[in-house]
């Protein structure tokens, strides 16, 4: 069941498509930060992992 009580601009629900975005991503193979966009992965499986405060490289 969908909740209509979300006050954010986008509230993800199960089976919703992800909105298109551009973001920075760390590439461990190249040891650098790259710019990625969701559009470049169209037709492929994608896992979005983010944990804003606890994920660090220290």
mmCIF file of the N, C-alpha and C atoms, coordinates in Angstrom:
data_MODEL
# 
_entry.id   MODEL 
# 
loop_
_atom_site.group_PDB 
_atom_site.id 
_atom_site.type_symbol 
_atom_site.label_atom_id 
_atom_site.label_alt_id 
_atom_site.label_comp_id 
_atom_site.label_asym_id 
_atom_site.label_entity_id 
_atom_site.label_seq_id 
_atom_site.pdbx_PDB_ins_code 
_atom_site.Cartn_x 
_atom_site.Cartn_y 
_atom_site.Cartn_z 
_atom_site.occupancy 
_atom_site.B_iso_or_equiv 
_atom_site.pdbx_formal_charge 
_atom_site.auth_seq_id 
_atom_site.auth_comp_id 
_atom_site.auth_asym_id 
_atom_site.auth_atom_id 
_atom_site.pdbx_PDB_model_num 
ATOM 1   N N  . UNK A 1 1  ? 0.843  -1.179 0.000   1.00 0.00 ? 1  UNK A N  1 
ATOM 2   C CA . UNK A 1 1  ? 0.000  0.000  0.000   1.00 0.00 ? 1  UNK A CA 1 
ATOM 3   C C  . UNK A 1 1  ? 0.888  1.243  0.000   1.00 0.00 ? 1  UNK A C  1 
ATOM 4   N N  . UNK A 1 2  ? 0.566  2.218  -0.802  1.00 0.00 ? 2  UNK A N  1 
ATOM 5   C CA . UNK A 1 2  ? 1.335  3.459  -0.900  1.00 0.00 ? 2  UNK A CA 1 
ATOM 6   C C  . UNK A 1 2  ? 0.895  4.437  0.184   1.00 0.00 ? 2  UNK A C  1 
ATOM 7   N N  . UNK A 1 3  ? 1.864  5.126  0.735   1.00 0.00 ? 3  UNK A N  1 
ATOM 8   C CA . UNK A 1 3  ? 1.565  6.159  1.715   1.00 0.00 ? 3  UNK A CA 1 
ATOM 9   C C  . UNK A 1 3  ? 1.504  7.508  1.013   1.00 0.00 ? 3  UNK A C  1 
ATOM 10  N N  . UNK A 1 4  ? 0.476  8.258  1.241   1.00 0.00 ? 4  UNK A N  1 
ATOM 11  C CA . UNK A 1 4  ? 0.330  9.592  0.644   1.00 0.00 ? 4  UNK A CA 1 
ATOM 12  C C  . UNK A 1 4  ? 0.749  10.676 1.631   1.00 0.00 ? 4  UNK A C  1 
ATOM 13  N N  . UNK A 1 5  ? 1.433  10.308 2.730   1.00 0.00 ? 5  UNK A N  1 
ATOM 14  C CA . UNK A 1 5  ? 1.787  11.255 3.770   1.00 0.00 ? 5  UNK A CA 1 
ATOM 15  C C  . UNK A 1 5  ? 3.212  11.778 3.653   1.00 0.00 ? 5  UNK A C  1 
ATOM 16  N N  . UNK A 1 6  ? 3.846  11.636 2.526   1.00 0.00 ? 6  UNK A N  1 
ATOM 17  C CA . UNK A 1 6  ? 5.223  12.084 2.337   1.00 0.00 ? 6  UNK A CA 1 
ATOM 18  C C  . UNK A 1 6  ? 5.240  13.567 1.979   1.00 0.00 ? 6  UNK A C  1 
ATOM 19  N N  . UNK A 1 7  ? 6.050  14.352 2.685   1.00 0.00 ? 7  UNK A N  1 
ATOM 20  C CA . UNK A 1 7  ? 6.127  15.786 2.406   1.00 0.00 ? 7  UNK A CA 1 
ATOM 21  C C  . UNK A 1 7  ? 7.382  16.155 1.610   1.00 0.00 ? 7  UNK A C  1 
ATOM 22  N N  . UNK A 1 8  ? 8.196  15.177 1.233   1.00 0.00 ? 8  UNK A N  1 
ATOM 23  C CA . UNK A 1 8  ? 9.411  15.428 0.458   1.00 0.00 ? 8  UNK A CA 1 
ATOM 24  C C  . UNK A 1 8  ? 9.088  15.513 -1.024  1.00 0.00 ? 8  UNK A C  1 
ATOM 25  N N  . UNK A 1 9  ? 9.973  16.145 -1.832  1.00 0.00 ? 9  UNK A N  1 
ATOM 26  C CA . UNK A 1 9  ? 9.726  16.226 -3.279  1.00 0.00 ? 9  UNK A CA 1 
ATOM 27  C C  . UNK A 1 9  ? 9.647  14.853 -3.942  1.00 0.00 ? 9  UNK A C  1 
ATOM 28  N N  . UNK A 1 10 ? 10.400 13.874 -3.437  1.00 0.00 ? 10 UNK A N  1 
ATOM 29  C CA . UNK A 1 10 ? 10.345 12.520 -3.985  1.00 0.00 ? 10 UNK A CA 1 
ATOM 30  C C  . UNK A 1 10 ? 10.422 11.530 -2.839  1.00 0.00 ? 10 UNK A C  1 
ATOM 31  N N  . UNK A 1 11 ? 9.465  10.664 -2.737  1.00 0.00 ? 11 UNK A N  1 
ATOM 32  C CA . UNK A 1 11 ? 9.451  9.614  -1.719  1.00 0.00 ? 11 UNK A CA 1 
ATOM 33  C C  . UNK A 1 11 ? 9.411  8.273  -2.425  1.00 0.00 ? 11 UNK A C  1 
ATOM 34  N N  . UNK A 1 12 ? 10.512 7.552  -2.388  1.00 0.00 ? 12 UNK A N  1 
ATOM 35  C CA . UNK A 1 12 ? 10.597 6.268  -3.087  1.00 0.00 ? 12 UNK A CA 1 
ATOM 36  C C  . UNK A 1 12 ? 9.691  5.238  -2.439  1.00 0.00 ? 12 UNK A C  1 
ATOM 37  N N  . UNK A 1 13 ? 9.016  4.499  -3.279  1.00 0.00 ? 13 UNK A N  1 
ATOM 38  C CA . UNK A 1 13 ? 8.181  3.384  -2.861  1.00 0.00 ? 13 UNK A CA 1 
ATOM 39  C C  . UNK A 1 13 ? 8.661  2.143  -3.606  1.00 0.00 ? 13 UNK A C  1 
ATOM 40  N N  . UNK A 1 14 ? 8.346  0.984  -3.115  1.00 0.00 ? 14 UNK A N  1 
ATOM 41  C CA . UNK A 1 14 ? 8.712  -0.258 -3.783  1.00 0.00 ? 14 UNK A CA 1 
ATOM 42  C C  . UNK A 1 14 ? 8.206  -0.253 -5.214  1.00 0.00 ? 14 UNK A C  1 
ATOM 43  N N  . UNK A 1 15 ? 9.072  -0.647 -6.143  1.00 0.00 ? 15 UNK A N  1 
ATOM 44  C CA . UNK A 1 15 ? 8.782  -0.745 -7.581  1.00 0.00 ? 15 UNK A CA 1 
ATOM 45  C C  . UNK A 1 15 ? 8.688  0.592  -8.304  1.00 0.00 ? 15 UNK A C  1 
ATOM 46  N N  . UNK A 1 16 ? 8.969  1.709  -7.643  1.00 0.00 ? 16 UNK A N  1 
ATOM 47  C CA . UNK A 1 16 ? 9.028  3.001  -8.332  1.00 0.00 ? 16 UNK A CA 1 
ATOM 48  C C  . UNK A 1 16 ? 10.337 3.085  -9.116  1.00 0.00 ? 16 UNK A C  1 
ATOM 49  N N  . UNK A 1 17 ? 10.319 3.673  -10.313 1.00 0.00 ? 17 UNK A N  1 
ATOM 50  C CA . UNK A 1 17 ? 11.590 3.902  -11.008 1.00 0.00 ? 17 UNK A CA 1 
ATOM 51  C C  . UNK A 1 17 ? 12.369 5.008  -10.293 1.00 0.00 ? 17 UNK A C  1 
ATOM 52  N N  . UNK A 1 18 ? 13.680 4.898  -10.325 1.00 0.00 ? 18 UNK A N  1 
ATOM 53  C CA . UNK A 1 18 ? 14.514 5.930  -9.704  1.00 0.00 ? 18 UNK A CA 1 
ATOM 54  C C  . UNK A 1 18 ? 14.505 7.177  -10.573 1.00 0.00 ? 18 UNK A C  1 
ATOM 55  N N  . UNK A 1 19 ? 14.518 8.361  -9.975  1.00 0.00 ? 19 UNK A N  1 
ATOM 56  C CA . UNK A 1 19 ? 14.596 9.586  -10.775 1.00 0.00 ? 19 UNK A CA 1 
ATOM 57  C C  . UNK A 1 19 ? 15.993 9.717  -11.386 1.00 0.00 ? 19 UNK A C  1 
ATOM 58  N N  . UNK A 1 20 ? 16.084 10.346 -12.538 1.00 0.00 ? 20 UNK A N  1 
ATOM 59  C CA . UNK A 1 20 ? 17.390 10.567 -13.155 1.00 0.00 ? 20 UNK A CA 1 
ATOM 60  C C  . UNK A 1 20 ? 18.190 11.539 -12.294 1.00 0.00 ? 20 UNK A C  1 
ATOM 61  N N  . UNK A 1 21 ? 19.486 11.286 -12.159 1.00 0.00 ? 21 UNK A N  1 
ATOM 62  C CA . UNK A 1 21 ? 20.331 12.156 -11.350 1.00 0.00 ? 21 UNK A CA 1 
ATOM 63  C C  . UNK A 1 21 ? 21.773 12.063 -11.816 1.00 0.00 ? 21 UNK A C  1 
ATOM 64  N N  . UNK A 1 22 ? 22.571 13.019 -11.368 1.00 0.00 ? 22 UNK A N  1 
ATOM 65  C CA . UNK A 1 22 ? 24.018 13.028 -11.568 1.00 0.00 ? 22 UNK A CA 1 
ATOM 66  C C  . UNK A 1 22 ? 24.630 13.126 -10.174 1.00 0.00 ? 22 UNK A C  1 
ATOM 67  N N  . UNK A 1 23 ? 25.689 12.326 -9.922  1.00 0.00 ? 23 UNK A N  1 
ATOM 68  C CA . UNK A 1 23 ? 26.296 12.327 -8.593  1.00 0.00 ? 23 UNK A CA 1 
ATOM 69  C C  . UNK A 1 23 ? 27.773 11.960 -8.678  1.00 0.00 ? 23 UNK A C  1 
ATOM 70  N N  . UNK A 1 24 ? 28.485 12.240 -7.595  1.00 0.00 ? 24 UNK A N  1 
ATOM 71  C CA . UNK A 1 24 ? 29.869 11.811 -7.481  1.00 0.00 ? 24 UNK A CA 1 
ATOM 72  C C  . UNK A 1 24 ? 29.889 10.393 -6.921  1.00 0.00 ? 24 UNK A C  1 
ATOM 73  N N  . UNK A 1 25 ? 30.816 9.561  -7.422  1.00 0.00 ? 25 UNK A N  1 
ATOM 74  C CA . UNK A 1 25 ? 30.960 8.188  -6.942  1.00 0.00 ? 25 UNK A CA 1 
ATOM 75  C C  . UNK A 1 25 ? 32.438 7.839  -6.867  1.00 0.00 ? 25 UNK A C  1 
ATOM 76  N N  . UNK A 1 26 ? 32.836 7.180  -5.805  1.00 0.00 ? 26 UNK A N  1 
ATOM 77  C CA . UNK A 1 26 ? 34.233 6.772  -5.654  1.00 0.00 ? 26 UNK A CA 1 
ATOM 78  C C  . UNK A 1 26 ? 34.481 5.497  -6.443  1.00 0.00 ? 26 UNK A C  1 
ATOM 79  N N  . UNK A 1 27 ? 35.496 5.515  -7.288  1.00 0.00 ? 27 UNK A N  1 
ATOM 80  C CA . UNK A 1 27 ? 35.895 4.355  -8.087  1.00 0.00 ? 27 UNK A CA 1 
ATOM 81  C C  . UNK A 1 27 ? 37.131 3.751  -7.427  1.00 0.00 ? 27 UNK A C  1 
ATOM 82  N N  . UNK A 1 28 ? 36.954 2.625  -6.760  1.00 0.00 ? 28 UNK A N  1 
ATOM 83  C CA . UNK A 1 28 ? 38.053 2.010  -6.021  1.00 0.00 ? 28 UNK A CA 1 
ATOM 84  C C  . UNK A 1 28 ? 39.162 1.515  -6.947  1.00 0.00 ? 28 UNK A C  1 
ATOM 85  N N  . UNK A 1 29 ? 38.827 1.082  -8.157  1.00 0.00 ? 29 UNK A N  1 
ATOM 86  C CA . UNK A 1 29 ? 39.841 0.602  -9.106  1.00 0.00 ? 29 UNK A CA 1 
ATOM 87  C C  . UNK A 1 29 ? 40.768 1.736  -9.538  1.00 0.00 ? 29 UNK A C  1 
ATOM 88  N N  . UNK A 1 30 ? 40.198 2.918  -9.769  1.00 0.00 ? 30 UNK A N  1 
ATOM 89  C CA . UNK A 1 30 ? 40.993 4.066  -10.209 1.00 0.00 ? 30 UNK A CA 1 
ATOM 90  C C  . UNK A 1 30 ? 41.437 4.951  -9.047  1.00 0.00 ? 30 UNK A C  1 
ATOM 91  N N  . UNK A 1 31 ? 40.926 4.661  -7.859  1.00 0.00 ? 31 UNK A N  1 
ATOM 92  C CA . UNK A 1 31 ? 41.246 5.443  -6.654  1.00 0.00 ? 31 UNK A CA 1 
ATOM 93  C C  . UNK A 1 31 ? 40.938 6.921  -6.837  1.00 0.00 ? 31 UNK A C  1 
ATOM 94  N N  . UNK A 1 32 ? 39.771 7.213  -7.419  1.00 0.00 ? 32 UNK A N  1 
ATOM 95  C CA . UNK A 1 32 ? 39.376 8.611  -7.591  1.00 0.00 ? 32 UNK A CA 1 
ATOM 96  C C  . UNK A 1 32 ? 37.853 8.722  -7.613  1.00 0.00 ? 32 UNK A C  1 
ATOM 97  N N  . UNK A 1 33 ? 37.378 9.939  -7.513  1.00 0.00 ? 33 UNK A N  1 
ATOM 98  C CA . UNK A 1 33 ? 35.945 10.219 -7.566  1.00 0.00 ? 33 UNK A CA 1 
ATOM 99  C C  . UNK A 1 33 ? 35.573 10.557 -9.001  1.00 0.00 ? 33 UNK A C  1 
ATOM 100 N N  . UNK A 1 34 ? 34.555 9.898  -9.525  1.00 0.00 ? 34 UNK A N  1 
ATOM 101 C CA . UNK A 1 34 ? 34.045 10.146 -10.874 1.00 0.00 ? 34 UNK A CA 1 
ATOM 102 C C  . UNK A 1 34 ? 32.632 10.702 -10.799 1.00 0.00 ? 34 UNK A C  1 
ATOM 103 N N  . UNK A 1 35 ? 32.206 11.364 -11.842 1.00 0.00 ? 35 UNK A N  1 
ATOM 104 C CA . UNK A 1 35 ? 30.824 11.817 -11.970 1.00 0.00 ? 35 UNK A CA 1 
ATOM 105 C C  . UNK A 1 35 ? 30.053 10.733 -12.720 1.00 0.00 ? 35 UNK A C  1 
ATOM 106 N N  . UNK A 1 36 ? 28.955 10.285 -12.149 1.00 0.00 ? 36 UNK A N  1 
ATOM 107 C CA . UNK A 1 36 ? 28.117 9.265  -12.790 1.00 0.00 ? 36 UNK A CA 1 
ATOM 108 C C  . UNK A 1 36 ? 26.706 9.806  -12.943 1.00 0.00 ? 36 UNK A C  1 
ATOM 109 N N  . UNK A 1 37 ? 25.976 9.263  -13.911 1.00 0.00 ? 37 UNK A N  1 
ATOM 110 C CA . UNK A 1 37 ? 24.567 9.625  -14.041 1.00 0.00 ? 37 UNK A CA 1 
ATOM 111 C C  . UNK A 1 37 ? 23.766 8.367  -14.306 1.00 0.00 ? 37 UNK A C  1 
ATOM 112 N N  . UNK A 1 38 ? 22.566 8.331  -13.809 1.00 0.00 ? 38 UNK A N  1 
ATOM 113 C CA . UNK A 1 38 ? 21.734 7.141  -13.909 1.00 0.00 ? 38 UNK A CA 1 
ATOM 114 C C  . UNK A 1 38 ? 21.411 6.792  -15.354 1.00 0.00 ? 38 UNK A C  1 
ATOM 115 N N  . UNK A 1 39 ? 21.280 7.774  -16.209 1.00 0.00 ? 39 UNK A N  1 
ATOM 116 C CA . UNK A 1 39 ? 20.942 7.542  -17.615 1.00 0.00 ? 39 UNK A CA 1 
ATOM 117 C C  . UNK A 1 39 ? 21.965 6.628  -18.297 1.00 0.00 ? 39 UNK A C  1 
ATOM 118 N N  . UNK A 1 40 ? 23.232 6.712  -17.910 1.00 0.00 ? 40 UNK A N  1 
ATOM 119 C CA . UNK A 1 40 ? 24.267 5.897  -18.556 1.00 0.00 ? 40 UNK A CA 1 
ATOM 120 C C  . UNK A 1 40 ? 24.140 4.409  -18.224 1.00 0.00 ? 40 UNK A C  1 
ATOM 121 N N  . UNK A 1 41 ? 23.312 4.063  -17.256 1.00 0.00 ? 41 UNK A N  1 
ATOM 122 C CA . UNK A 1 41 ? 23.106 2.667  -16.874 1.00 0.00 ? 41 UNK A CA 1 
ATOM 123 C C  . UNK A 1 41 ? 21.767 2.119  -17.376 1.00 0.00 ? 41 UNK A C  1 
ATOM 124 N N  . UNK A 1 42 ? 21.096 2.832  -18.257 1.00 0.00 ? 42 UNK A N  1 
ATOM 125 C CA . UNK A 1 42 ? 19.786 2.397  -18.749 1.00 0.00 ? 42 UNK A CA 1 
ATOM 126 C C  . UNK A 1 42 ? 19.882 0.982  -19.319 1.00 0.00 ? 42 UNK A C  1 
ATOM 127 N N  . UNK A 1 43 ? 18.944 0.118  -18.916 1.00 0.00 ? 43 UNK A N  1 
ATOM 128 C CA . UNK A 1 43 ? 18.904 -1.262 -19.385 1.00 0.00 ? 43 UNK A CA 1 
ATOM 129 C C  . UNK A 1 43 ? 19.789 -2.213 -18.593 1.00 0.00 ? 43 UNK A C  1 
ATOM 130 N N  . UNK A 1 44 ? 20.485 -1.697 -17.571 1.00 0.00 ? 44 UNK A N  1 
ATOM 131 C CA . UNK A 1 44 ? 21.365 -2.530 -16.752 1.00 0.00 ? 44 UNK A CA 1 
ATOM 132 C C  . UNK A 1 44 ? 20.850 -2.556 -15.319 1.00 0.00 ? 44 UNK A C  1 
ATOM 133 N N  . UNK A 1 45 ? 21.234 -3.582 -14.584 1.00 0.00 ? 45 UNK A N  1 
ATOM 134 C CA . UNK A 1 45 ? 20.913 -3.636 -13.166 1.00 0.00 ? 45 UNK A CA 1 
ATOM 135 C C  . UNK A 1 45 ? 21.803 -2.635 -12.429 1.00 0.00 ? 45 UNK A C  1 
ATOM 136 N N  . UNK A 1 46 ? 21.221 -1.904 -11.476 1.00 0.00 ? 46 UNK A N  1 
ATOM 137 C CA . UNK A 1 46 ? 21.962 -0.899 -10.711 1.00 0.00 ? 46 UNK A CA 1 
ATOM 138 C C  . UNK A 1 46 ? 21.611 -1.047 -9.237  1.00 0.00 ? 46 UNK A C  1 
ATOM 139 N N  . UNK A 1 47 ? 22.620 -1.005 -8.401  1.00 0.00 ? 47 UNK A N  1 
ATOM 140 C CA . UNK A 1 47 ? 22.405 -0.967 -6.953  1.00 0.00 ? 47 UNK A CA 1 
ATOM 141 C C  . UNK A 1 47 ? 22.884 0.395  -6.475  1.00 0.00 ? 47 UNK A C  1 
ATOM 142 N N  . UNK A 1 48 ? 22.007 1.136  -5.833  1.00 0.00 ? 48 UNK A N  1 
ATOM 143 C CA . UNK A 1 48 ? 22.368 2.444  -5.279  1.00 0.00 ? 48 UNK A CA 1 
ATOM 144 C C  . UNK A 1 48 ? 22.660 2.255  -3.794  1.00 0.00 ? 48 UNK A C  1 
ATOM 145 N N  . UNK A 1 49 ? 23.882 2.542  -3.394  1.00 0.00 ? 49 UNK A N  1 
ATOM 146 C CA . UNK A 1 49 ? 24.291 2.407  -2.003  1.00 0.00 ? 49 UNK A CA 1 
ATOM 147 C C  . UNK A 1 49 ? 24.695 3.774  -1.483  1.00 0.00 ? 49 UNK A C  1 
ATOM 148 N N  . UNK A 1 50 ? 24.049 4.204  -0.446  1.00 0.00 ? 50 UNK A N  1 
ATOM 149 C CA . UNK A 1 50 ? 24.470 5.445  0.189   1.00 0.00 ? 50 UNK A CA 1 
ATOM 150 C C  . UNK A 1 50 ? 24.130 5.373  1.663   1.00 0.00 ? 50 UNK A C  1 
ATOM 151 N N  . UNK A 1 51 ? 25.020 5.915  2.451   1.00 0.00 ? 51 UNK A N  1 
ATOM 152 C CA . UNK A 1 51 ? 24.830 5.972  3.894   1.00 0.00 ? 51 UNK A CA 1 
ATOM 153 C C  . UNK A 1 51 ? 25.550 7.228  4.332   1.00 0.00 ? 51 UNK A C  1 
ATOM 154 N N  . UNK A 1 52 ? 24.881 8.310  4.267   1.00 0.00 ? 52 UNK A N  1 
ATOM 155 C CA . UNK A 1 52 ? 25.492 9.645  4.306   1.00 0.00 ? 52 UNK A CA 1 
ATOM 156 C C  . UNK A 1 52 ? 26.465 9.921  5.443   1.00 0.00 ? 52 UNK A C  1 
ATOM 157 N N  . UNK A 1 53 ? 26.184 9.510  6.650   1.00 0.00 ? 53 UNK A N  1 
ATOM 158 C CA . UNK A 1 53 ? 27.042 9.902  7.764   1.00 0.00 ? 53 UNK A CA 1 
ATOM 159 C C  . UNK A 1 53 ? 28.088 8.869  8.153   1.00 0.00 ? 53 UNK A C  1 
ATOM 160 N N  . UNK A 1 54 ? 27.816 7.595  7.951   1.00 0.00 ? 54 UNK A N  1 
ATOM 161 C CA . UNK A 1 54 ? 28.698 6.565  8.484   1.00 0.00 ? 54 UNK A CA 1 
ATOM 162 C C  . UNK A 1 54 ? 29.680 5.980  7.486   1.00 0.00 ? 54 UNK A C  1 
ATOM 163 N N  . UNK A 1 55 ? 29.526 6.221  6.202   1.00 0.00 ? 55 UNK A N  1 
ATOM 164 C CA . UNK A 1 55 ? 30.404 5.615  5.204   1.00 0.00 ? 55 UNK A CA 1 
ATOM 165 C C  . UNK A 1 55 ? 31.555 6.556  4.900   1.00 0.00 ? 55 UNK A C  1 
ATOM 166 N N  . UNK A 1 56 ? 32.752 6.200  5.388   1.00 0.00 ? 56 UNK A N  1 
ATOM 167 C CA . UNK A 1 56 ? 33.934 7.023  5.134   1.00 0.00 ? 56 UNK A CA 1 
ATOM 168 C C  . UNK A 1 56 ? 35.070 6.127  4.656   1.00 0.00 ? 56 UNK A C  1 
ATOM 169 N N  . UNK A 1 57 ? 36.115 6.725  4.115   1.00 0.00 ? 57 UNK A N  1 
ATOM 170 C CA . UNK A 1 57 ? 37.249 5.970  3.620   1.00 0.00 ? 57 UNK A CA 1 
ATOM 171 C C  . UNK A 1 57 ? 38.395 5.944  4.624   1.00 0.00 ? 57 UNK A C  1 
ATOM 172 N N  . UNK A 1 58 ? 38.134 6.333  5.850   1.00 0.00 ? 58 UNK A N  1 
ATOM 173 C CA . UNK A 1 58 ? 39.179 6.363  6.879   1.00 0.00 ? 58 UNK A CA 1 
ATOM 174 C C  . UNK A 1 58 ? 39.267 5.015  7.549   1.00 0.00 ? 58 UNK A C  1 
# 
